[in-house]
Amino acid sequence: MRPLLGVLALVTLLSPGLACPTPCSCSTKKNGRLLAECAYRELRDVPRGLSPNVTILTLSANRLGRLGRASLAEVPELQSLWLGYNHISSVEPGTFAGLPHLKNLDLSHNRLADFPWQDLRNLSALQILKLSNNRLVTVPQGALAGLRELRSLWLNDNELATLARGTFEGLPALAQLQLFHNPFNCSCKLFWLKEWAHDTSVVLSRAGSTLCAAPARLRGRPVTDIPGALCVPPSAQLTYLSGPAAAGPRDGLTLTLHCSVAGSPPPEIRWQIRTAKRRVDIHGPTVARDGGAKAGRQRFLAFKNGTMAIPDFGKEDEGTYTCVAVNDVGTRDVSVNVALAGSANPAEELPRDDPQAGHPGGHSCAKGDELDPSGMGEKLVIVYRVAGQARSGAGAREFRLGTLLLALGLLLW
């Protein structure tokens, strides 16, 4: 009987549930979780031989310099991982991806300039993420998406100069956020953070120490106190005019659209053109400063001042024309549907107003939102073509285009 008890005792001691590397001490907590305590051991690598049943692993205050994909492969059941106060400068992508039960991850007080953000996609149970006191320079847009259980996020004492709009959206459980002691550039790209902090219930710890490092006029000012007058979302007005081209009595119709924008910083003007047979997106002018059309851009002539001209406008050009004003604060778009009707009536000047301003259909969105097609083209503009006009040949069109460019360049530049 005694030999049998001795064998059972030996089997128990050697069972995987209690396997423990020499540098560590292991114990079972009252809640049944297995703790591997490996802190303050001068370790340079994650010790081998850990039990696969370990749920709490403490490796704080060692000399770890790098984590590879295999470093934590032995402990897939981990719920808490403490790696603070090491020398970790590199974490291989995939290192944390195999820890789906992880709730607490502490990498504070290390030397990380980058982090395997893609691993967070597998950590849907994560509740606490500490990345403070590192050298992180960016948090990629969408990096935190899906962390619906995350309650506490520490990003303080890093090298973050800005954060993408929406970084903290989609985190319904977030209760505490630490951002202080980062060299934030309080340009209008960061203005969203002020608005978010004002509207959220999340506690922004030490908000008074979350300061601007640039520009010089705002240095030392809290990020939550960026003057609103410096950052104004875009507004836009779309006016339009149709008439015969200037080259001669037999030339085609020219439709001219003008998008007037305002905002701070000054918005960039983009155009979206949707016809039955084509989709065209124009970012910036297609007409050079000298008045010449850029290569491949002679059909839709976009000028730097917000004017667009469509020479020899025909049935194939019917569709929705959208002016999009974009700056660091947001986006504003105004649209018009344009149709061509054959008529003996002269080309008429169309209303000079914003077809959506002051109406519920007017569409604006924060930067990063997609345009809603249902809000476009609520005003229909009928462009009349004078009877008897016909398209000229290629040579005449080229001459007419040059004349149009010269005229618009003189009037609008």
C-alpha positions in Angstrom: 0.0 0.0 0.0 2.8 2.4 0.9 4.6 2.0 -2.4 1.3 2.8 -4.2 0.9 6.0 -2.2 4.5 6.9 -3.0 3.9 6.5 -6.7 0.7 8.6 -6.6 2.5 11.3 -4.7 5.3 11.3 -7.3 2.8 11.5 -10.2 1.1 14.4 -8.5 4.3 16.3 -8.1 5.2 15.8 -11.7 1.8 16.5 -13.2 1.5 19.3 -15.8 -0.8 21.3 -13.5 2.0 22.0 -11.1 5.0 22.0 -13.5 7.1 25.1 -12.6 10.5 26.2 -14.0 13.4 26.5 -11.5 13.6 30.3 -11.5 9.9 30.7 -10.7 7.6 29.9 -7.8 4.1 28.5 -8.6 1.0 28.2 -6.6 -2.7 27.7 -6.9 -4.9 30.6 -6.0 -8.2 30.3 -4.0 -10.2 30.8 -7.2 -8.4 27.8 -8.7 -6.1 29.8 -11.0 -2.5 28.8 -11.3 0.0 31.5 -10.6 3.6 31.5 -11.9 5.6 34.1 -10.1 8.8 34.9 -12.1 9.4 38.6 -11.2 12.7 40.0 -10.0 14.7 37.1 -11.3 17.1 38.8 -13.7 15.6 36.7 -16.5 16.6 37.5 -20.1 14.1 35.2 -21.7 10.7 33.8 -20.8 11.4 30.5 -18.8 10.7 27.2 -20.5 8.6 24.4 -18.9 5.6 26.5 -17.7 2.5 24.5 -17.1 -0.2 25.0 -19.8 -2.7 25.6 -17.1 -1.0 28.8 -15.9 -3.5 31.6 -15.9 -1.4 34.3 -14.2 2.2 34.9 -15.3 4.3 37.6 -13.6 7.6 38.5 -15.4 7.9 42.1 -14.1 11.3 43.7 -13.3 13.5 41.3 -15.2 15.9 41.9 -18.1 13.7 40.7 -21.0 14.7 42.4 -24.3 12.5 40.7 -26.9 9.4 38.6 -27.2 9.1 36.1 -30.0 6.0 34.2 -31.3 7.1 31.1 -29.3 7.8 32.9 -26.1 4.3 32.3 -24.7 3.2 29.3 -26.6 3.3 27.1 -23.5 0.7 29.1 -21.7 -2.4 29.4 -23.9 -4.8 29.8 -20.9 -3.2 33.0 -19.7 -5.6 35.6 -18.3 -3.1 38.0 -16.8 0.4 38.8 -18.1 2.6 41.2 -16.3 5.7 42.3 -18.2 6.3 45.8 -16.8 9.8 47.2 -16.0 11.8 45.1 -18.5 14.0 46.2 -21.4 11.6 44.9 -24.1 12.1 46.8 -27.4 10.6 44.3 -29.8 7.5 42.1 -29.8 7.1 39.8 -32.8 3.6 40.0 -34.4 1.6 37.0 -33.3 3.1 36.8 -29.8 -0.2 37.6 -28.1 -2.5 36.3 -30.8 -2.6 32.8 -29.2 -3.9 34.1 -25.9 -7.7 34.5 -26.4 -8.5 34.5 -22.7 -6.1 37.3 -21.8 -7.8 40.0 -19.7 -4.8 42.0 -18.3 -1.7 42.9 -20.3 1.0 45.1 -18.8 3.9 46.2 -20.9 4.6 49.5 -19.2 8.1 50.8 -18.5 9.7 49.1 -21.5 11.4 50.4 -24.7 8.7 49.7 -27.3 8.7 52.0 -30.3 6.1 49.7 -31.9 3.5 47.2 -30.8 1.9 44.2 -32.7 -1.5 46.0 -32.8 -2.9 43.3 -35.1 -2.7 40.8 -32.2 -5.4 42.7 -30.4 -8.0 41.4 -32.9 -7.7 38.0 -31.0 -7.9 39.5 -27.5 -11.6 40.3 -27.3 -11.6 39.6 -23.6 -9.0 42.2 -22.8 -9.9 44.5 -19.9 -6.7 46.3 -19.0 -4.0 47.3 -21.4 -0.9 49.1 -20.1 1.5 50.5 -22.6 2.7 53.5 -20.7 6.3 54.7 -20.4 7.4 53.3 -23.7 8.5 55.0 -27.0 5.3 54.5 -29.0 4.9 57.2 -31.8 1.6 56.1 -33.2 -1.6 54.2 -32.5 -2.9 53.0 -36.0 -6.4 53.9 -36.9 -8.7 51.1 -35.9 -6.1 49.3 -33.8 -8.4 49.1 -30.7 -11.5 48.2 -32.6 -13.3 45.2 -31.2 -12.0 45.5 -27.6 -15.5 45.7 -26.2 -14.4 44.6 -22.7 -11.5 47.1 -22.4 -12.0 49.1 -19.2 -8.6 50.8 -18.7 -6.1 52.0 -21.3 -2.7 53.5 -20.4 -0.9 55.3 -23.2 0.8 58.0 -21.1 4.5 58.8 -21.2 5.1 57.9 -24.8 6.0 59.8 -28.0 2.5 60.3 -29.4 2.2 63.5 -31.3 -1.3 62.9 -32.7 -4.1 60.3 -32.6 -6.4 59.4 -35.5 -10.0 60.5 -35.3 -12.2 57.7 -33.7 -9.3 56.0 -32.0 -11.4 55.4 -28.8 -14.7 54.8 -30.5 -16.2 51.3 -30.3 -14.9 50.8 -26.7 -18.2 50.7 -24.8 -16.6 49.5 -21.5 -13.8 52.0 -21.4 -13.8 53.9 -18.1 -10.3 55.1 -17.7 -7.8 56.6 -20.2 -4.3 57.9 -19.6 -2.7 60.1 -22.2 -0.6 62.6 -20.2 3.1 63.3 -20.9 3.0 62.9 -24.6 4.3 65.5 -27.0 1.0 66.3 -28.7 0.9 68.5 -31.7 -2.4 70.4 -31.2 -3.1 71.0 -34.8 -6.7 70.7 -36.0 -6.0 67.0 -36.6 -6.3 66.5 -32.9 -9.3 68.8 -32.4 -11.6 65.8 -32.4 -10.0 64.7 -29.1 -11.1 67.8 -27.3 -14.7 67.3 -28.5 -14.6 63.6 -27.6 -13.2 64.3 -24.1 -16.0 66.9 -23.6 -18.7 64.5 -24.6 -17.5 61.1 -23.2 -18.1 59.6 -19.7 -14.6 58.1 -19.8 -12.3 59.5 -17.1 -9.3 61.2 -18.7 -6.7 60.8 -15.9 -4.6 63.8 -15.2 -6.2 65.8 -18.1 -4.4 68.9 -16.8 -1.1 67.2 -17.7 -2.2 66.1 -21.1 -0.6 69.1 -22.8 0.2 70.5 -26.2 3.9 70.5 -27.2 3.2 72.3 -30.5 2.5 74.6 -32.1 4.4 77.2 -30.1 1.4 79.4 -29.5 -0.4 76.5 -27.7 2.6 74.9 -26.0 1.8 74.0 -22.4 -2.0 74.3 -23.0 -4.2 71.3 -22.2 -5.2 69.3 -25.2 -8.8 69.7 -24.0 -8.5 73.5 -24.3 -7.6 73.9 -28.0 -9.4 77.1 -29.1 -12.4 76.3 -31.2 -11.9 79.4 -33.4 -8.7 77.7 -34.8 -10.5 74.7 -36.1 -13.7 75.1 -38.0 -15.4 72.4 -40.1 -15.9 73.1 -43.8 -18.9 74.8 -45.3 -19.6 74.8 -49.0 -21.8 76.5 -51.6 -22.3 75.3 -55.1 -23.2 77.7 -57.9 -23.6 76.9 -61.6 -23.8 78.6 -64.9 -24.4 77.3 -68.4 -23.9 79.0 -71.7 -22.4 78.6 -75.2 -18.7 78.2 -75.3 -16.8 81.4 -76.3 -15.0 80.1 -79.3 -17.8 80.5 -81.9 -21.5 80.3 -82.6 -21.4 76.6 -83.5 -19.5 75.4 -80.5 -21.2 73.2 -77.8 -22.5 74.1 -74.4 -20.2 74.7 -71.5 -21.4 73.9 -67.9 -19.5 75.8 -65.2 -19.8 74.8 -61.6 -18.2 76.8 -58.8 -17.7 75.5 -55.3 -17.1 78.2 -52.6 -15.7 76.8 -49.4 -14.8 78.1 -46.0 -13.3 76.6 -42.8 -10.1 76.5 -40.8 -7.7 75.2 -41.9 -8.7 76.1 -45.5 -10.5 73.1 -47.0 -9.2 71.1 -49.9 -11.7 70.8 -52.7 -12.5 67.5 -54.4 -15.0 66.5 -57.0 -17.0 63.4 -57.5 -18.7 62.9 -60.8 -21.2 60.1 -61.3 -22.8 59.5 -64.7 -24.4 56.5 -66.3 -21.2 55.3 -67.8 -18.4 56.7 -65.6 -17.3 57.5 -62.0 -14.7 60.1 -61.7 -12.9 61.3 -58.5 -10.8 64.4 -58.8 -8.5 65.4 -56.0 -7.1 68.8 -56.7 -6.9 70.9 -59.9 -6.7 69.4 -63.3 -5.7 72.7 -64.9 -2.1 73.9 -64.4 -1.2 77.4 -63.3 -0.2 78.3 -66.8 -3.8 77.5 -68.0 -3.0 74.2 -69.7 -4.9 71.0 -68.9 -2.9 68.3 -67.2 -2.4 65.1 -69.2 -5.5 62.9 -69.3 -7.7 65.5 -67.6 -9.1 67.5 -70.5 -12.7 66.4 -70.1 -13.4 67.8 -66.6 -11.5 71.0 -66.0 -11.0 71.7 -62.2 -9.4 74.9 -61.2 -7.6 75.7 -58.0 -10.2 78.3 -56.9 -13.0 75.7 -56.9 -14.4 76.2 -60.4 -15.1 73.3 -62.7 -15.9 73.6 -66.4 -17.3 70.8 -68.6 -16.9 72.0 -72.2 -19.1 70.6 -75.0 -21.6 69.3 -72.4 -23.6 66.4 -73.8 -26.1 63.7 -72.8 -23.3 61.4 -71.7 -22.3 64.0 -69.1 -25.7 63.9 -67.3 -25.4 62.8 -63.7 -24.5 63.9 -60.2 -21.8 66.4 -59.6 -20.5 66.7 -56.0 -18.2 69.2 -54.5 -16.5 67.8 -51.4 -14.7 70.2 -49.0 -12.2 68.5 -46.6 -10.1 69.8 -43.8 -8.6 68.3 -40.6 -11.9 68.9 -38.7 -14.4 67.3 -41.0 -16.0 67.1 -44.4 -18.9 68.9 -46.2 -20.4 67.9 -49.5 -22.9 69.6 -51.8 -24.3 68.0 -54.9 -26.5 68.7 -57.9 -28.1 66.4 -60.5 -27.5 67.8 -64.0 -29.7 66.8 -67.0 -29.6 68.0 -70.6 -32.8 68.9 -72.5 -33.0 69.7 -76.2 -34.8 73.0 -76.6 -34.9 76.1 -78.7 -34.7 78.1 -75.5 -31.5 79.9 -74.9 -29.1 78.6 -72.3 -30.2 80.0 -69.1 -28.4 81.1 -65.9 -29.3 78.7 -63.1 -30.0 79.7 -59.5 -26.9 80.9 -57.6 -27.4 79.3 -54.3 -26.3 76.3 -52.3 -28.7 73.6 -53.4 -28.6 72.0 -49.9 -27.8 74.8 -47.5 -30.7 75.4 -45.1 -32.4 72.1 -46.0 -32.5 68.9 -44.0 -31.0 67.2 -47.0 -27.7 69.1 -46.6 -25.0 66.6 -45.9 -22.0 67.0 -43.6 -19.9 64.4 -41.9 -16.9 64.1 -39.7 -13.6 63.3 -41.4 -13.4 59.6 -42.1 -17.2 59.1 -42.6 -18.3 57.8 -46.0 -20.5 60.0 -48.1 -24.2 59.0 -48.0 -25.5 58.8 -51.6 -29.0 59.3 -50.4 -28.2 62.9 -49.5 -26.8 63.7 -52.9 -28.4 65.3 -55.9 -31.6 66.5 -54.3 -31.8 69.5 -56.7 -32.2 68.8 -60.4 -30.7 71.3 -62.9 -32.0 71.2 -66.4 -29.4 72.5 -68.9 -30.9 73.6 -72.2 -29.0 73.1 -75.4 -29.6 75.8 -78.1 -31.1 74.2 -81.2 -28.8 73.9 -84.2 -25.7 73.6 -82.1 -23.6 70.5 -82.9 -20.3 69.2 -81.7 -17.3 70.3 -83.7 -14.5 68.1 -84.9 -11.5 67.2 -82.9 -9.4 70.0 -84.2 -12.1 72.6 -83.5 -12.6 71.2 -80.0 -8.9 71.5 -79.2 -9.0 75.1 -80.3 -12.1 75.8 -78.3 -10.6 74.1 -75.2 -7.6 76.4 -75.4 -9.8 79.4 -75.7 -11.9 78.3 -72.7 -8.8 77.7 -70.5 -7.4 81.1 -71.3 -10.7 82.8 -70.6 -11.2 81.0 -67.3 -7.6 81.4 -66.3 -7.8 85.2 -66.7 -11.2 85.5 -64.9 -10.8 83.0 -62.1 -7.1 82.4 -61.2 
